[in-house]
Amino acid sequence: ADGSMLQVAVRERAWLGSRRAAQAKAVGYIPAVINMGDGSHRLLELTQRDAEELQRAAGYKAMTTRRLTLSVGPPGSSAGVTGDGKGGDGEAQAEAGDEHELVPVLIQKVDREPWSDRIRNLDMLYAPQGMVITKRVPLRLVGEEDSITLRRGGYIHIVERAVKLTCKVEDLPPYVTIDVSQCRIGQRFLLEDIVKRLPEGVRLATNALPEGTLRAGTVSVALCLGKRRAMAALKA
């Protein structure tokens, strides 16, 4: 669920093209775009510093599953990242006496420089309250430091690192957490186990895991019939 929504100040941009993007980058700005869901798009820009701060606040792997509030200002307005949005549920609105408009979004894609991993572009989706979405959510393992099995030489083999969930945008969890502190050798986490850990209002998507055949010898985790496909297994 949203809890405290991050708020990021961005500003409108009128420019397009790689040349103008390079000029913006030279003064510390990167481009962003919002898909409004009706075929239209809004062109924005934010500072490189704020993009990196957003990544630290949201989490590297959770950037595309954390709902944000954009405070959209006119060209030349200030920027910044704060701990929560001041717009209630984050619906697009203009505060009295303020030129900034609050727009709730989900980040769809983060484009990074392959040589430095710095963010260079953000693609976003307009995400108003109540909108139902299907999204790949990363798995997060906890309790590894407390696992006696791991201390004795066991290790965790992960078959899938994310699973598709369907829910309202305000209920989307940034991670699906699996506690491995009490795991035993040979224990598996299946889709049935994932379902038990999902928050209320969140369910597995119809195609929760990608199709595909694992090459023989690459993993020793057996694939089960139907939805009983192993998510992770602990082996000696």
URTA-V184718 format. One record per residue. RES is the residue in one small letter. OMEGA is omega as a letter, one per 20 degrees, with the letter a starting at -180 (NA if undefined). Layout:
# URTA-V184718
res:RES omega:OMEGA
res:RES omega:OMEGA
This chain:
# URTA-V184718
res:a omega:a
res:d omega:a
res:g omega:r
res:s omega:a
res:m omega:r
res:l omega:r
res:q omega:a
res:v omega:r
res:a omega:r
res:v omega:r
res:r omega:r
res:e omega:r
res:r omega:a
res:a omega:a
res:w omega:r
res:l omega:r
res:g omega:a
res:s omega:a
res:r omega:r
res:r omega:r
res:a omega:r
res:a omega:r
res:q omega:r
res:a omega:r
res:k omega:a
res:a omega:r
res:v omega:r
res:g omega:r
res:y omega:r
res:i omega:a
res:p omega:r
res:a omega:r
res:v omega:r
res:i omega:r
res:n omega:a
res:m omega:r
res:g omega:r
res:d omega:a
res:g omega:r
res:s omega:a
res:h omega:r
res:r omega:a
res:l omega:a
res:l omega:r
res:e omega:r
res:l omega:a
res:t omega:r
res:q omega:a
res:r omega:r
res:d omega:r
res:a omega:r
res:e omega:r
res:e omega:r
res:l omega:r
res:q omega:r
res:r omega:a
res:a omega:a
res:a omega:a
res:g omega:a
res:y omega:a
res:k omega:a
res:a omega:a
res:m omega:a
res:t omega:r
res:t omega:a
res:r omega:r
res:r omega:a
res:l omega:r
res:t omega:r
res:l omega:r
res:s omega:a
res:v omega:r
res:g omega:r
res:p omega:r
res:p omega:r
res:g omega:a
res:s omega:a
res:s omega:a
res:a omega:r
res:g omega:r
res:v omega:r
res:t omega:a
res:g omega:r
res:d omega:r
res:g omega:a
res:k omega:a
res:g omega:a
res:g omega:r
res:d omega:r
res:g omega:r
res:e omega:r
res:a omega:a
res:q omega:r
res:a omega:r
res:e omega:a
res:a omega:r
res:g omega:a
res:d omega:a
res:e omega:a
res:h omega:r
res:e omega:a
res:l omega:a
res:v omega:r
res:p omega:a
res:v omega:r
res:l omega:r
res:i omega:r
res:q omega:a
res:k omega:r
res:v omega:r
res:d omega:a
res:r omega:r
res:e omega:a
res:p omega:a
res:w omega:a
res:s omega:a
res:d omega:r
res:r omega:r
res:i omega:r
res:r omega:r
res:n omega:r
res:l omega:r
res:d omega:a
res:m omega:r
res:l omega:r
res:y omega:a
res:a omega:a
res:p omega:r
res:q omega:r
res:g omega:r
res:m omega:r
res:v omega:a
res:i omega:r
res:t omega:a
res:k omega:r
res:r omega:a
res:v omega:a
res:p omega:r
res:l omega:r
res:r omega:r
res:l omega:r
res:v omega:r
res:g omega:a
res:e omega:a
res:e omega:a
res:d omega:a
res:s omega:r
res:i omega:a
res:t omega:r
res:l omega:r
res:r omega:a
res:r omega:r
res:g omega:r
res:g omega:r
res:y omega:a
res:i omega:r
res:h omega:a
res:i omega:r
res:v omega:r
res:e omega:a
res:r omega:r
res:a omega:r
res:v omega:a
res:k omega:r
res:l omega:r
res:t omega:a
res:c omega:r
res:k omega:a
res:v omega:a
res:e omega:r
res:d omega:a
res:l omega:r
res:p omega:r
res:p omega:r
res:y omega:r
res:v omega:a
res:t omega:r
res:i omega:r
res:d omega:a
res:v omega:a
res:s omega:a
res:q omega:a
res:c omega:r
res:r omega:r
res:i omega:r
res:g omega:a
res:q omega:r
res:r omega:r
res:f omega:a
res:l omega:r
res:l omega:r
res:e omega:r
res:d omega:r
res:i omega:a
res:v omega:a
res:k omega:a
res:r omega:a
res:l omega:r
res:p omega:r
res:e omega:r
res:g omega:a
res:v omega:a
res:r omega:r
res:l omega:r
res:a omega:a
res:t omega:r
res:n omega:a
res:a omega:r
res:l omega:a
res:p omega:r
res:e omega:r
res:g omega:a
res:t omega:r
res:l omega:r
res:r omega:a
res:a omega:r
res:g omega:a
res:t omega:r
res:v omega:r
res:s omega:r
res:v omega:a
res:a omega:r
res:l omega:a
res:c omega:a
res:l omega:r
res:g omega:a
res:k omega:a
res:r omega:r
res:r omega:a
res:a omega:r
res:m omega:r
res:a omega:a
res:a omega:r
res:l omega:a
res:k omega:r
res:a omega:NA
